[in-house]
Amino acid sequence: MNATIASYNLYCINVRCKNSVFNEIEETRIGFTEKNILEKHTCKACRRPLVSMMDIEIERTLFRAGIKLLQ
Ligand SMILES: [Zn+2]
């Protein structure tokens, strides 16, 4: 199988940020490239690091297990 993902979305998870997933979800769509995956992306509004849906799912699963990764 040779399926490639062209791009993915990043989200702000800062509760107090107006652009976060807790308010008006603003998606940041970026290309699925080595550079973008390794690079840190920050929210335009609050400057906190943006996370992908996969990061959120991993965080949720670990939270349920009582493990905290992201600050
Ligand atoms: Zn933000």
PDB file of the backbone (N, CA, C, O) and the ligand in Angstrom, with CONECT records:
HET     ZN  A 101       1
ATOM      1  N   MET A   1       0.844  -1.195   0.000  1.00  0.00           N
ATOM      2  CA  MET A   1       0.000   0.000   0.000  1.00  0.00           C
ATOM      3  C   MET A   1       0.878   1.243   0.000  1.00  0.00           C
ATOM      4  O   MET A   1       1.879   1.315   0.713  1.00  0.00           O
ATOM      5  N   ASN A   2       0.493   2.205  -0.801  1.00  0.00           N
ATOM      6  CA  ASN A   2       1.305   3.405  -0.919  1.00  0.00           C
ATOM      7  C   ASN A   2       0.482   4.667  -0.632  1.00  0.00           C
ATOM      8  O   ASN A   2       0.523   5.633  -1.394  1.00  0.00           O
ATOM      9  N   ALA A   3      -0.248   4.644   0.454  1.00  0.00           N
ATOM     10  CA  ALA A   3      -1.074   5.800   0.802  1.00  0.00           C
ATOM     11  C   ALA A   3      -0.222   6.874   1.464  1.00  0.00           C
ATOM     12  O   ALA A   3       0.561   6.576   2.366  1.00  0.00           O
ATOM     13  N   THR A   4      -0.367   8.103   1.030  1.00  0.00           N
ATOM     14  CA  THR A   4       0.383   9.200   1.645  1.00  0.00           C
ATOM     15  C   THR A   4      -0.594  10.250   2.172  1.00  0.00           C
ATOM     16  O   THR A   4      -1.642  10.507   1.579  1.00  0.00           O
ATOM     17  N   ILE A   5      -0.228  10.830   3.274  1.00  0.00           N
ATOM     18  CA  ILE A   5      -1.030  11.891   3.866  1.00  0.00           C
ATOM     19  C   ILE A   5      -0.433  13.200   3.391  1.00  0.00           C
ATOM     20  O   ILE A   5       0.751  13.454   3.610  1.00  0.00           O
ATOM     21  N   ALA A   6      -1.238  14.041   2.739  1.00  0.00           N
ATOM     22  CA  ALA A   6      -0.724  15.286   2.183  1.00  0.00           C
ATOM     23  C   ALA A   6      -0.577  16.373   3.233  1.00  0.00           C
ATOM     24  O   ALA A   6       0.377  17.151   3.200  1.00  0.00           O
ATOM     25  N   SER A   7      -1.518  16.428   4.163  1.00  0.00           N
ATOM     26  CA  SER A   7      -1.462  17.467   5.179  1.00  0.00           C
ATOM     27  C   SER A   7      -2.225  17.013   6.410  1.00  0.00           C
ATOM     28  O   SER A   7      -2.972  16.035   6.364  1.00  0.00           O
ATOM     29  N   TYR A   8      -2.031  17.731   7.515  1.00  0.00           N
ATOM     30  CA  TYR A   8      -2.754  17.415   8.747  1.00  0.00           C
ATOM     31  C   TYR A   8      -3.028  18.700   9.513  1.00  0.00           C
ATOM     32  O   TYR A   8      -2.459  19.750   9.215  1.00  0.00           O
ATOM     33  N   ASN A   9      -3.907  18.599  10.503  1.00  0.00           N
ATOM     34  CA  ASN A   9      -4.308  19.789  11.246  1.00  0.00           C
ATOM     35  C   ASN A   9      -3.644  19.848  12.609  1.00  0.00           C
ATOM     36  O   ASN A   9      -3.393  18.825  13.246  1.00  0.00           O
ATOM     37  N   LEU A  10      -3.366  21.073  13.042  1.00  0.00           N
ATOM     38  CA  LEU A  10      -2.830  21.299  14.377  1.00  0.00           C
ATOM     39  C   LEU A  10      -3.826  22.162  15.146  1.00  0.00           C
ATOM     40  O   LEU A  10      -4.503  23.011  14.567  1.00  0.00           O
ATOM     41  N   TYR A  11      -3.906  21.935  16.455  1.00  0.00           N
ATOM     42  CA  TYR A  11      -4.877  22.638  17.286  1.00  0.00           C
ATOM     43  C   TYR A  11      -4.206  23.232  18.515  1.00  0.00           C
ATOM     44  O   TYR A  11      -3.217  22.699  19.018  1.00  0.00           O
ATOM     45  N   CYS A  12      -4.764  24.350  18.995  1.00  0.00           N
ATOM     46  CA  CYS A  12      -4.320  24.951  20.252  1.00  0.00           C
ATOM     47  C   CYS A  12      -5.168  24.340  21.369  1.00  0.00           C
ATOM     48  O   CYS A  12      -6.392  24.278  21.260  1.00  0.00           O
ATOM     49  N   ILE A  13      -4.512  23.888  22.444  1.00  0.00           N
ATOM     50  CA  ILE A  13      -5.269  23.282  23.549  1.00  0.00           C
ATOM     51  C   ILE A  13      -5.177  24.111  24.821  1.00  0.00           C
ATOM     52  O   ILE A  13      -5.385  23.597  25.920  1.00  0.00           O
ATOM     53  N   ASN A  14      -4.862  25.400  24.671  1.00  0.00           N
ATOM     54  CA  ASN A  14      -4.827  26.309  25.817  1.00  0.00           C
ATOM     55  C   ASN A  14      -6.271  26.725  26.149  1.00  0.00           C
ATOM     56  O   ASN A  14      -6.930  27.380  25.341  1.00  0.00           O
ATOM     57  N   VAL A  15      -6.750  26.347  27.318  1.00  0.00           N
ATOM     58  CA  VAL A  15      -8.142  26.608  27.728  1.00  0.00           C
ATOM     59  C   VAL A  15      -8.495  28.090  27.641  1.00  0.00           C
ATOM     60  O   VAL A  15      -9.627  28.441  27.307  1.00  0.00           O
ATOM     61  N   ARG A  16      -7.528  28.964  27.941  1.00  0.00           N
ATOM     62  CA  ARG A  16      -7.790  30.408  27.981  1.00  0.00           C
ATOM     63  C   ARG A  16      -7.638  31.097  26.627  1.00  0.00           C
ATOM     64  O   ARG A  16      -7.902  32.294  26.515  1.00  0.00           O
ATOM     65  N   CYS A  17      -7.219  30.366  25.604  1.00  0.00           N
ATOM     66  CA  CYS A  17      -6.978  30.975  24.290  1.00  0.00           C
ATOM     67  C   CYS A  17      -8.252  31.002  23.458  1.00  0.00           C
ATOM     68  O   CYS A  17      -8.999  30.024  23.423  1.00  0.00           O
ATOM     69  N   LYS A  18      -8.499  32.138  22.781  1.00  0.00           N
ATOM     70  CA  LYS A  18      -9.721  32.260  21.969  1.00  0.00           C
ATOM     71  C   LYS A  18      -9.684  31.361  20.735  1.00  0.00           C
ATOM     72  O   LYS A  18     -10.734  31.039  20.179  1.00  0.00           O
ATOM     73  N   ASN A  19      -8.503  30.956  20.302  1.00  0.00           N
ATOM     74  CA  ASN A  19      -8.377  30.096  19.118  1.00  0.00           C
ATOM     75  C   ASN A  19      -8.287  28.610  19.464  1.00  0.00           C
ATOM     76  O   ASN A  19      -8.070  27.781  18.580  1.00  0.00           O
ATOM     77  N   SER A  20      -8.450  28.271  20.734  1.00  0.00           N
ATOM     78  CA  SER A  20      -8.243  26.879  21.134  1.00  0.00           C
ATOM     79  C   SER A  20      -9.439  25.988  20.798  1.00  0.00           C
ATOM     80  O   SER A  20     -10.502  26.470  20.405  1.00  0.00           O
ATOM     81  N   VAL A  21      -9.241  24.689  20.961  1.00  0.00           N
ATOM     82  CA  VAL A  21     -10.306  23.713  20.699  1.00  0.00           C
ATOM     83  C   VAL A  21     -11.463  23.885  21.683  1.00  0.00           C
ATOM     84  O   VAL A  21     -12.547  23.345  21.462  1.00  0.00           O
ATOM     85  N   PHE A  22     -11.243  24.635  22.769  1.00  0.00           N
ATOM     86  CA  PHE A  22     -12.291  24.837  23.766  1.00  0.00           C
ATOM     87  C   PHE A  22     -13.199  26.006  23.398  1.00  0.00           C
ATOM     88  O   PHE A  22     -14.272  26.168  23.980  1.00  0.00           O
ATOM     89  N   ASN A  23     -12.774  26.818  22.438  1.00  0.00           N
ATOM     90  CA  ASN A  23     -13.597  27.954  21.998  1.00  0.00           C
ATOM     91  C   ASN A  23     -13.944  27.799  20.523  1.00  0.00           C
ATOM     92  O   ASN A  23     -14.618  26.845  20.133  1.00  0.00           O
ATOM     93  N   GLU A  24     -13.483  28.737  19.707  1.00  0.00           N
ATOM     94  CA  GLU A  24     -13.737  28.649  18.265  1.00  0.00           C
ATOM     95  C   GLU A  24     -12.617  27.837  17.657  1.00  0.00           C
ATOM     96  O   GLU A  24     -11.543  28.385  17.412  1.00  0.00           O
ATOM     97  N   ILE A  25     -12.810  26.596  17.411  1.00  0.00           N
ATOM     98  CA  ILE A  25     -11.715  25.755  16.932  1.00  0.00           C
ATOM     99  C   ILE A  25     -11.086  26.335  15.663  1.00  0.00           C
ATOM    100  O   ILE A  25     -11.704  26.362  14.599  1.00  0.00           O
ATOM    101  N   GLU A  26      -9.862  26.789  15.802  1.00  0.00           N
ATOM    102  CA  GLU A  26      -9.147  27.254  14.615  1.00  0.00           C
ATOM    103  C   GLU A  26      -8.125  26.193  14.254  1.00  0.00           C
ATOM    104  O   GLU A  26      -7.215  25.901  15.030  1.00  0.00           O
ATOM    105  N   GLU A  27      -8.284  25.616  13.068  1.00  0.00           N
ATOM    106  CA  GLU A  27      -7.356  24.586  12.620  1.00  0.00           C
ATOM    107  C   GLU A  27      -6.214  25.224  11.866  1.00  0.00           C
ATOM    108  O   GLU A  27      -6.400  26.182  11.116  1.00  0.00           O
ATOM    109  N   THR A  28      -5.052  24.691  12.071  1.00  0.00           N
ATOM    110  CA  THR A  28      -3.899  25.113  11.289  1.00  0.00           C
ATOM    111  C   THR A  28      -3.514  23.920  10.435  1.00  0.00           C
ATOM    112  O   THR A  28      -2.984  22.930  10.941  1.00  0.00           O
ATOM    113  N   ARG A  29      -3.783  24.014   9.124  1.00  0.00           N
ATOM    114  CA  ARG A  29      -3.482  22.902   8.236  1.00  0.00           C
ATOM    115  C   ARG A  29      -2.072  23.070   7.667  1.00  0.00           C
ATOM    116  O   ARG A  29      -1.759  24.094   7.059  1.00  0.00           O
ATOM    117  N   ILE A  30      -1.237  22.074   7.865  1.00  0.00           N
ATOM    118  CA  ILE A  30       0.132  22.154   7.351  1.00  0.00           C
ATOM    119  C   ILE A  30       0.470  20.897   6.561  1.00  0.00           C
ATOM    120  O   ILE A  30      -0.164  19.857   6.735  1.00  0.00           O
ATOM    121  N   GLY A  31       1.454  20.997   5.709  1.00  0.00           N
ATOM    122  CA  GLY A  31       1.878  19.872   4.885  1.00  0.00           C
ATOM    123  C   GLY A  31       2.513  18.779   5.730  1.00  0.00           C
ATOM    124  O   GLY A  31       3.215  19.064   6.700  1.00  0.00           O
ATOM    125  N   PHE A  32       2.261  17.512   5.355  1.00  0.00           N
ATOM    126  CA  PHE A  32       2.801  16.371   6.091  1.00  0.00           C
ATOM    127  C   PHE A  32       4.211  16.094   5.578  1.00  0.00           C
ATOM    128  O   PHE A  32       4.424  15.197   4.763  1.00  0.00           O
ATOM    129  N   THR A  33       5.173  16.885   6.070  1.00  0.00           N
ATOM    130  CA  THR A  33       6.565  16.746   5.628  1.00  0.00           C
ATOM    131  C   THR A  33       7.454  16.508   6.841  1.00  0.00           C
ATOM    132  O   THR A  33       7.060  16.796   7.971  1.00  0.00           O
ATOM    133  N   GLU A  34       8.645  15.986   6.608  1.00  0.00           N
ATOM    134  CA  GLU A  34       9.588  15.724   7.701  1.00  0.00           C
ATOM    135  C   GLU A  34       9.835  17.007   8.500  1.00  0.00           C
ATOM    136  O   GLU A  34       9.868  16.988   9.730  1.00  0.00           O
ATOM    137  N   LYS A  35      10.009  18.125   7.779  1.00  0.00           N
ATOM    138  CA  LYS A  35      10.307  19.405   8.409  1.00  0.00           C
ATOM    139  C   LYS A  35       9.170  19.821   9.347  1.00  0.00           C
ATOM    140  O   LYS A  35       9.412  20.217  10.487  1.00  0.00           O
ATOM    141  N   ASN A  36       7.918  19.728   8.855  1.00  0.00           N
ATOM    142  CA  ASN A  36       6.770  20.136   9.663  1.00  0.00           C
ATOM    143  C   ASN A  36       6.561  19.240  10.883  1.00  0.00           C
ATOM    144  O   ASN A  36       6.168  19.719  11.947  1.00  0.00           O
ATOM    145  N   ILE A  37       6.822  17.948  10.731  1.00  0.00           N
ATOM    146  CA  ILE A  37       6.627  17.015  11.845  1.00  0.00           C
ATOM    147  C   ILE A  37       7.619  17.321  12.963  1.00  0.00           C
ATOM    148  O   ILE A  37       7.260  17.284  14.140  1.00  0.00           O
ATOM    149  N   LEU A  38       8.858  17.623  12.601  1.00  0.00           N
ATOM    150  CA  LEU A  38       9.907  17.856  13.599  1.00  0.00           C
ATOM    151  C   LEU A  38       9.875  19.266  14.182  1.00  0.00           C
ATOM    152  O   LEU A  38      10.313  19.492  15.310  1.00  0.00           O
ATOM    153  N   GLU A  39       9.352  20.212  13.397  1.00  0.00           N
ATOM    154  CA  GLU A  39       9.337  21.605  13.817  1.00  0.00           C
ATOM    155  C   GLU A  39       8.246  21.864  14.856  1.00  0.00           C
ATOM    156  O   GLU A  39       7.195  21.223  14.842  1.00  0.00           O
ATOM    157  N   LYS A  40       8.514  22.825  15.766  1.00  0.00           N
ATOM    158  CA  LYS A  40       7.489  23.220  16.743  1.00  0.00           C
ATOM    159  C   LYS A  40       6.627  24.291  16.112  1.00  0.00           C
ATOM    160  O   LYS A  40       7.144  25.262  15.560  1.00  0.00           O
ATOM    161  N   HIS A  41       5.301  24.122  16.189  1.00  0.00           N
ATOM    162  CA  HIS A  41       4.380  25.123  15.663  1.00  0.00           C
ATOM    163  C   HIS A  41       3.655  25.749  16.844  1.00  0.00           C
ATOM    164  O   HIS A  41       3.238  25.050  17.768  1.00  0.00           O
ATOM    165  N   THR A  42       3.506  27.063  16.810  1.00  0.00           N
ATOM    166  CA  THR A  42       2.858  27.739  17.928  1.00  0.00           C
ATOM    167  C   THR A  42       1.573  28.433  17.487  1.00  0.00           C
ATOM    168  O   THR A  42       1.401  28.773  16.316  1.00  0.00           O
ATOM    169  N   CYS A  43       0.681  28.634  18.446  1.00  0.00           N
ATOM    170  CA  CYS A  43      -0.603  29.292  18.204  1.00  0.00           C
ATOM    171  C   CYS A  43      -0.362  30.775  17.904  1.00  0.00           C
ATOM    172  O   CYS A  43       0.446  31.424  18.569  1.00  0.00           O
ATOM    173  N   LYS A  44      -1.072  31.311  16.892  1.00  0.00           N
ATOM    174  CA  LYS A  44      -0.927  32.715  16.527  1.00  0.00           C
ATOM    175  C   LYS A  44      -1.441  33.629  17.632  1.00  0.00           C
ATOM    176  O   LYS A  44      -0.955  34.748  17.789  1.00  0.00           O
ATOM    177  N   ALA A  45      -2.416  33.160  18.393  1.00  0.00           N
ATOM    178  CA  ALA A  45      -3.041  33.988  19.428  1.00  0.00           C
ATOM    179  C   ALA A  45      -2.290  33.946  20.757  1.00  0.00           C
ATOM    180  O   ALA A  45      -2.023  34.993  21.347  1.00  0.00           O
ATOM    181  N   CYS A  46      -1.946  32.747  21.234  1.00  0.00           N
ATOM    182  CA  CYS A  46      -1.352  32.653  22.577  1.00  0.00           C
ATOM    183  C   CYS A  46       0.107  32.189  22.584  1.00  0.00           C
ATOM    184  O   CYS A  46       0.748  32.176  23.635  1.00  0.00           O
ATOM    185  N   ARG A  47       0.624  31.813  21.432  1.00  0.00           N
ATOM    186  CA  ARG A  47       2.035  31.390  21.316  1.00  0.00           C
ATOM    187  C   ARG A  47       2.339  30.057  22.000  1.00  0.00           C
ATOM    188  O   ARG A  47       3.510  29.702  22.132  1.00  0.00           O
ATOM    189  N   ARG A  48       1.342  29.320  22.430  1.00  0.00           N
ATOM    190  CA  ARG A  48       1.561  28.000  23.027  1.00  0.00           C
ATOM    191  C   ARG A  48       1.741  26.997  21.889  1.00  0.00           C
ATOM    192  O   ARG A  48       1.266  27.234  20.778  1.00  0.00           O
ATOM    193  N   PRO A  49       2.425  25.875  22.152  1.00  0.00           N
ATOM    194  CA  PRO A  49       2.624  24.891  21.082  1.00  0.00           C
ATOM    195  C   PRO A  49       1.303  24.299  20.598  1.00  0.00           C
ATOM    196  O   PRO A  49       0.405  24.026  21.394  1.00  0.00           O
ATOM    197  N   LEU A  50       1.196  24.106  19.286  1.00  0.00           N
ATOM    198  CA  LEU A  50       0.016  23.471  18.702  1.00  0.00           C
ATOM    199  C   LEU A  50       0.208  21.960  18.725  1.00  0.00           C
ATOM    200  O   LEU A  50       1.338  21.472  18.680  1.00  0.00           O
ATOM    201  N   VAL A  51      -0.888  21.227  18.794  1.00  0.00           N
ATOM    202  CA  VAL A  51      -0.801  19.771  18.806  1.00  0.00           C
ATOM    203  C   VAL A  51      -1.675  19.181  17.706  1.00  0.00           C
ATOM    204  O   VAL A  51      -2.622  19.819  17.246  1.00  0.00           O
ATOM    205  N   SER A  52      -1.354  17.966  17.289  1.00  0.00           N
ATOM    206  CA  SER A  52      -2.148  17.287  16.267  1.00  0.00           C
ATOM    207  C   SER A  52      -3.230  16.448  16.944  1.00  0.00           C
ATOM    208  O   SER A  52      -3.193  16.245  18.157  1.00  0.00           O
ATOM    209  N   MET A  53      -4.199  15.960  16.155  1.00  0.00           N
ATOM    210  CA  MET A  53      -5.260  15.124  16.703  1.00  0.00           C
ATOM    211  C   MET A  53      -4.662  13.863  17.332  1.00  0.00           C
ATOM    212  O   MET A  53      -5.179  13.366  18.332  1.00  0.00           O
ATOM    213  N   MET A  54      -3.594  13.353  16.759  1.00  0.00           N
ATOM    214  CA  MET A  54      -2.929  12.170  17.310  1.00  0.00           C
ATOM    215  C   MET A  54      -2.329  12.486  18.685  1.00  0.00           C
ATOM    216  O   MET A  54      -2.412  11.666  19.599  1.00  0.00           O
ATOM    217  N   ASP A  55      -1.723  13.680  18.835  1.00  0.00           N
ATOM    218  CA  ASP A  55      -1.180  14.100  20.134  1.00  0.00           C
ATOM    219  C   ASP A  55      -2.299  14.145  21.174  1.00  0.00           C
ATOM    220  O   ASP A  55      -2.120  13.710  22.312  1.00  0.00           O
ATOM    221  N   ILE A  56      -3.467  14.684  20.767  1.00  0.00           N
ATOM    222  CA  ILE A  56      -4.604  14.807  21.685  1.00  0.00           C
ATOM    223  C   ILE A  56      -5.083  13.420  22.111  1.00  0.00           C
ATOM    224  O   ILE A  56      -5.361  13.195  23.289  1.00  0.00           O
ATOM    225  N   GLU A  57      -5.180  12.498  21.167  1.00  0.00           N
ATOM    226  CA  GLU A  57      -5.625  11.129  21.476  1.00  0.00           C
ATOM    227  C   GLU A  57      -4.641  10.422  22.410  1.00  0.00           C
ATOM    228  O   GLU A  57      -5.051   9.724  23.337  1.00  0.00           O
ATOM    229  N   ILE A  58      -3.355  10.604  22.164  1.00  0.00           N
ATOM    230  CA  ILE A  58      -2.326   9.987  23.016  1.00  0.00           C
ATOM    231  C   ILE A  58      -2.435  10.568  24.425  1.00  0.00           C
ATOM    232  O   ILE A  58      -2.398   9.837  25.414  1.00  0.00           O
ATOM    233  N   GLU A  59      -2.573  11.905  24.502  1.00  0.00           N
ATOM    234  CA  GLU A  59      -2.698  12.594  25.785  1.00  0.00           C
ATOM    235  C   GLU A  59      -3.916  12.098  26.560  1.00  0.00           C
ATOM    236  O   GLU A  59      -3.836  11.847  27.763  1.00  0.00           O
ATOM    237  N   ARG A  60      -5.064  11.956  25.848  1.00  0.00           N
ATOM    238  CA  ARG A  60      -6.311  11.492  26.471  1.00  0.00           C
ATOM    239  C   ARG A  60      -6.166  10.088  27.037  1.00  0.00           C
ATOM    240  O   ARG A  60      -6.613   9.802  28.148  1.00  0.00           O
ATOM    241  N   THR A  61      -5.536   9.219  26.259  1.00  0.00           N
ATOM    242  CA  THR A  61      -5.348   7.833  26.676  1.00  0.00           C
ATOM    243  C   THR A  61      -4.439   7.759  27.894  1.00  0.00           C
ATOM    244  O   THR A  61      -4.701   7.009  28.834  1.00  0.00           O
ATOM    245  N   LEU A  62      -3.354   8.555  27.865  1.00  0.00           N
ATOM    246  CA  LEU A  62      -2.421   8.558  28.991  1.00  0.00           C
ATOM    247  C   LEU A  62      -3.062   9.182  30.225  1.00  0.00           C
ATOM    248  O   LEU A  62      -2.811   8.750  31.350  1.00  0.00           O
ATOM    249  N   PHE A  63      -3.909  10.221  30.002  1.00  0.00           N
ATOM    250  CA  PHE A  63      -4.594  10.890  31.106  1.00  0.00           C
ATOM    251  C   PHE A  63      -5.495   9.886  31.829  1.00  0.00           C
ATOM    252  O   PHE A  63      -5.533   9.844  33.058  1.00  0.00           O
ATOM    253  N   ARG A  64      -6.223   9.072  31.043  1.00  0.00           N
ATOM    254  CA  ARG A  64      -7.103   8.059  31.629  1.00  0.00           C
ATOM    255  C   ARG A  64      -6.284   7.046  32.439  1.00  0.00           C
ATOM    256  O   ARG A  64      -6.766   6.483  33.421  1.00  0.00           O
ATOM    257  N   ALA A  65      -5.045   6.829  32.008  1.00  0.00           N
ATOM    258  CA  ALA A  65      -4.177   5.875  32.713  1.00  0.00           C
ATOM    259  C   ALA A  65      -3.416   6.567  33.852  1.00  0.00           C
ATOM    260  O   ALA A  65      -2.657   5.923  34.577  1.00  0.00           O
ATOM    261  N   GLY A  66      -3.626   7.887  34.005  1.00  0.00           N
ATOM    262  CA  GLY A  66      -2.991   8.624  35.083  1.00  0.00           C
ATOM    263  C   GLY A  66      -1.574   9.074  34.773  1.00  0.00           C
ATOM    264  O   GLY A  66      -0.789   9.345  35.682  1.00  0.00           O
ATOM    265  N   ILE A  67      -1.242   9.155  33.476  1.00  0.00           N
ATOM    266  CA  ILE A  67       0.104   9.578  33.071  1.00  0.00           C
ATOM    267  C   ILE A  67      -0.012  10.944  32.377  1.00  0.00           C
ATOM    268  O   ILE A  67      -0.892  11.129  31.536  1.00  0.00           O
ATOM    269  N   LYS A  68       0.863  11.903  32.718  1.00  0.00           N
ATOM    270  CA  LYS A  68       0.819  13.227  32.087  1.00  0.00           C
ATOM    271  C   LYS A  68       2.089  13.489  31.302  1.00  0.00           C
ATOM    272  O   LYS A  68       3.192  13.380  31.838  1.00  0.00           O
ATOM    273  N   LEU A  69       1.933  13.840  30.011  1.00  0.00           N
ATOM    274  CA  LEU A  69       3.097  14.101  29.152  1.00  0.00           C
ATOM    275  C   LEU A  69       3.253  15.594  28.845  1.00  0.00           C
ATOM    276  O   LEU A  69       4.292  16.184  29.141  1.00  0.00           O
ATOM    277  N   LEU A  70       2.205  16.212  28.241  1.00  0.00           N
ATOM    278  CA  LEU A  70       2.289  17.613  27.848  1.00  0.00           C
ATOM    279  C   LEU A  70       2.101  18.517  29.057  1.00  0.00           C
ATOM    280  O   LEU A  70       1.369  18.186  29.989  1.00  0.00           O
ATOM    281  N   GLN A  71       2.778  19.671  29.027  1.00  0.00           N
ATOM    282  CA  GLN A  71       2.652  20.628  30.138  1.00  0.00           C
ATOM    283  C   GLN A  71       1.600  21.662  29.807  1.00  0.00           C
ATOM    284  O   GLN A  71       1.342  22.558  30.611  1.00  0.00           O
TER     285      GLN A  71
HETATM  286 ZN    ZN A 101      -3.812  29.489  21.368  1.00  0.00          ZN2+
END
